[in-house]
């Protein structure tokens, strides 16, 4: 059973300092979404142990859990 509705749209706001080509690593802040009144701002972080060059970041807007909001080109 999924804990979040995959069809619901959440408002995503990317971190304003992110730039295409920037290297991101695990724990870096990518943006936030408003989830609900309990969690309000839910921070989106790069997963632990990941590292890559930012090739895409979504514009502020509404997205489902299945939409791509960030893309990294992975490095060793």
BAZA-742529 format. One line per field, with one value per residue: residue number from 0; residue in one letter; x, y, z of N, C-alpha, C, O in turn. Coordinates in steps of 0.05 Angstrom, whole numbers, padded with zeros to 5 digits. Example, Ala and Ser with C-alpha at 12.3 -4.5 7.8 and 13.67 -1.06 7.14 Angstrom:
// residues 2
n: 0;1
res: A;S
npx: 00264;00257
npy: -00114;-00045
npz: 00156;00142
capx: 00246;00273
capy: -00090;-00021
capz: 00156;00143
cpx: 00264;00258
cpy: -00066;00001
cpz: 00156;00157
opx: 00285;00268
opy: -00066;00023
opz: 00169;00161
// end
This chain:
// residues 76
n: 0;1;2;3;4;5;6;7;8;9;10;11;12;13;14;15;16;17;18;19;20;21;22;23;24;25;26;27;28;29;30;31;32;33;34;35;36;37;38;39;40;41;42;43;44;45;46;47;48;49;50;51;52;53;54;55;56;57;58;59;60;61;62;63;64;65;66;67;68;69;70;71;72;73;74;75
res: X;X;X;X;X;X;X;X;X;X;X;X;X;X;X;X;X;X;X;X;X;X;X;X;X;X;X;X;X;X;X;X;X;X;X;X;X;X;X;X;X;X;X;X;X;X;X;X;X;X;X;X;X;X;X;X;X;X;X;X;X;X;X;X;X;X;X;X;X;X;X;X;X;X;X;X
npx: 00017;00012;00038;00031;-00011;-00005;-00027;-00040;-00025;00031;00057;00117;00177;00236;00304;00330;00383;00406;00441;00445;00492;00519;00552;00522;00514;00499;00450;00448;00406;00350;00300;00232;00167;00098;00066;00024;-00020;00005;00060;00073;00122;00161;00224;00264;00316;00380;00392;00428;00497;00497;00521;00528;00525;00482;00432;00380;00327;00263;00215;00184;00122;00065;00067;00063;00080;00103;00126;00184;00229;00281;00345;00405;00470;00508;00569;00632
npy: -00023;00043;00101;00154;00191;00178;00204;00254;00324;00360;00421;00443;00476;00495;00498;00561;00574;00535;00513;00495;00445;00447;00410;00362;00330;00275;00293;00347;00404;00406;00429;00443;00418;00430;00389;00372;00395;00377;00366;00410;00442;00401;00379;00368;00326;00308;00240;00199;00183;00193;00228;00278;00315;00369;00366;00378;00415;00423;00475;00520;00495;00450;00381;00310;00250;00218;00250;00279;00318;00332;00320;00284;00276;00223;00215;00184
npz: 00000;-00018;00014;-00001;-00046;-00112;-00154;-00138;-00142;-00123;-00097;-00122;-00106;-00130;-00104;-00104;-00115;-00146;-00204;-00272;-00289;-00242;-00190;-00150;-00087;-00041;00006;-00007;-00016;-00056;-00064;-00044;-00024;-00011;00032;00069;00123;00168;00157;00126;00097;00059;00052;-00005;-00017;-00044;-00053;-00004;-00014;-00068;-00127;-00174;-00237;-00245;-00292;-00304;-00276;-00250;-00264;-00217;-00195;-00202;-00190;-00198;-00160;-00198;-00236;-00266;-00231;-00224;-00250;-00252;-00279;-00270;-00233;-00216
capx: 00000;00027;00031;00024;-00027;00012;-00041;-00042;-00004;00043;00071;00146;00193;00264;00323;00336;00412;00415;00447;00451;00521;00529;00555;00507;00520;00479;00443;00444;00378;00341;00276;00212;00139;00079;00054;-00001;-00018;00022;00088;00076;00145;00175;00248;00273;00345;00394;00396;00455;00517;00494;00536;00526;00522;00454;00426;00352;00312;00237;00206;00164;00096;00051;00077;00056;00103;00115;00138;00213;00234;00309;00361;00434;00488;00524;00599;00644
capy: 00000;00068;00120;00179;00189;00183;00221;00281;00342;00375;00445;00441;00500;00488;00515;00583;00576;00513;00521;00472;00441;00446;00384;00358;00305;00267;00312;00374;00413;00411;00445;00435;00415;00431;00362;00374;00413;00365;00369;00435;00441;00375;00385;00348;00325;00288;00215;00194;00169;00201;00251;00282;00342;00376;00370;00387;00421;00432;00501;00519;00487;00427;00356;00285;00234;00205;00270;00284;00346;00337;00299;00285;00260;00212;00214;00166
capz: 00000;-00020;00035;-00014;-00070;-00135;-00174;-00127;-00150;-00101;-00107;-00119;-00108;-00130;-00091;-00122;-00121;-00163;-00232;-00290;-00290;-00215;-00178;-00125;-00072;-00021;00027;-00018;-00017;-00083;-00064;-00024;-00032;00011;00032;00083;00146;00189;00149;00111;00078;00058;00037;-00024;-00016;-00061;-00037;00007;-00030;-00096;-00135;-00203;-00248;-00250;-00320;-00306;-00252;-00258;-00256;-00196;-00205;-00190;-00201;-00184;-00152;-00221;-00253;-00262;-00222;-00223;-00264;-00249;-00295;-00248;-00234;-00197
cpx: 00018;00019;00023;00008;-00010;-00001;-00044;-00019;00005;00058;00101;00159;00222;00281;00333;00365;00422;00419;00454;00482;00533;00531;00539;00515;00498;00475;00439;00414;00371;00316;00257;00184;00122;00064;00026;00002;00000;00052;00094;00098;00159;00200;00256;00303;00355;00399;00425;00471;00514;00511;00533;00523;00493;00450;00397;00341;00285;00232;00187;00136;00085;00059;00066;00082;00117;00129;00168;00216;00263;00323;00390;00447;00508;00553;00608;00651
cpy: 00025;00087;00148;00174;00197;00200;00250;00299;00358;00399;00443;00469;00493;00507;00536;00586;00554;00523;00495;00470;00439;00417;00383;00331;00299;00287;00341;00379;00419;00428;00435;00433;00420;00404;00363;00392;00403;00370;00396;00434;00415;00381;00361;00349;00305;00264;00212;00178;00175;00226;00253;00311;00347;00381;00380;00393;00433;00460;00499;00512;00462;00402;00333;00271;00221;00224;00274;00314;00353;00313;00305;00267;00249;00211;00194;00181
cpz: 00000;00002;00024;-00040;-00094;-00157;-00164;-00137;-00126;-00112;-00101;-00123;-00107;-00114;-00111;-00130;-00139;-00192;-00248;-00292;-00263;-00205;-00152;-00113;-00052;00001;00017;-00021;-00045;-00085;-00042;-00037;-00007;00010;00045;00107;00168;00182;00135;00091;00081;00040;00019;-00024;-00036;-00043;-00027;-00013;-00060;-00102;-00165;-00210;-00254;-00279;-00324;-00278;-00261;-00249;-00232;-00208;-00190;-00205;-00185;-00176;-00175;-00240;-00246;-00254;-00222;-00237;-00260;-00269;-00275;-00255;-00213;-00171
opx: 00036;-00005;00010;00014;-00001;00012;-00050;00003;-00011;00070;00109;00152;00232;00274;00342;00372;00445;00403;00466;00495;00556;00514;00543;00521;00481;00494;00429;00398;00384;00311;00265;00179;00131;00051;00007;00024;00009;00067;00117;00093;00169;00197;00255;00316;00341;00408;00444;00461;00528;00515;00536;00520;00480;00462;00391;00345;00285;00242;00176;00129;00096;00057;00061;00104;00141;00142;00176;00207;00271;00314;00399;00438;00524;00562;00593;00661
opy: 00027;00089;00163;00154;00219;00209;00268;00289;00368;00398;00442;00483;00486;00531;00529;00598;00555;00538;00477;00490;00429;00401;00400;00313;00316;00296;00357;00362;00436;00441;00420;00445;00414;00398;00354;00402;00418;00377;00403;00425;00407;00386;00338;00370;00286;00267;00220;00161;00163;00242;00234;00328;00330;00399;00390;00377;00452;00469;00477;00522;00454;00400;00335;00280;00214;00216;00272;00332;00376;00291;00327;00245;00264;00207;00188;00169
opz: 00016;00009;00038;-00054;-00096;-00175;-00180;-00140;-00110;-00134;-00077;-00142;-00086;-00110;-00132;-00151;-00147;-00202;-00237;-00295;-00260;-00212;-00135;-00127;-00047;00013;00032;-00028;-00058;-00105;-00024;-00057;00016;-00010;00032;00113;00185;00200;00133;00068;00102;00016;00027;-00030;-00044;-00020;-00041;-00028;-00076;-00084;-00179;-00193;-00267;-00291;-00346;-00260;-00277;-00228;-00228;-00229;-00169;-00229;-00161;-00183;-00173;-00259;-00222;-00268;-00220;-00236;-00263;-00275;-00265;-00277;-00194;-00152
// end
